[in-house]
Amino acid sequence: MVNEIQGQSGKLCKEPLPQTDCGAGSCGALCRQLKHGTGRCIRGFEGKYECFCVFKCSS
């Protein structure tokens, strides 16, 4: 599921990356590799951290 958000540089998309964990920079590395974006770990339900990738939406 990809969510669109409006940013200063145009439309950005946010997508969870469940195939990675939030240890040792793996979230950011996978996001850069797959989407050329920025990965962030956010605490989700039950205190578990989830990787979200923010990237420029493709037109």
N, C-alpha and C positions, 0 to 999 in steps of 0.2 A: 504494500500500500504506500503510495507516494502522496505527500501533501504539498500543495503549493503555498508559498508565502511571498508577500511583496517586500522586497528589500531595496536599499538605496541603488543598487546596481542592476535592478530589474527583478524578474521573477526567480525565486529560489525554490528548490524542492527539498523535502526532507523525507528520508526513507530509513526505516530500521534495518540493520544488518545483523540478523539473528545468528548467522553462521560464524560470528567471531565473539570473543569475550573482550573484556575491557582491561586486560593486563598487558603490560610491557609495550604499549603503543600500537597494539595490533588493530585497534579500531580505526585510528587515524591512517595507518598504512593501507588497510584494505579499502577504505573510502577513497583515498587518493588513487589507488590502483584501479578500482572499478568505475568510479564516477568523477574523478578529478575534483574531488570536493574535500571538505573538512569533517573529520569524524569527531564526535563528542560522546562521552559516556554520561548517561543520565540515569539517576536512580528511579527505577520503575516500581511496580507493585511488589510488595513483600520485601522491599529493601534491596532487590537484585538490580545490578547495573545493566543497562542495555546500551548498545552501540547505535547511534543515529548518525546518518551521513547527510550533510547539507551541501548541495551542489546547484549549479545553474541549470534550470530546466531546459530541456531541448525543445526547440520550436516545432 
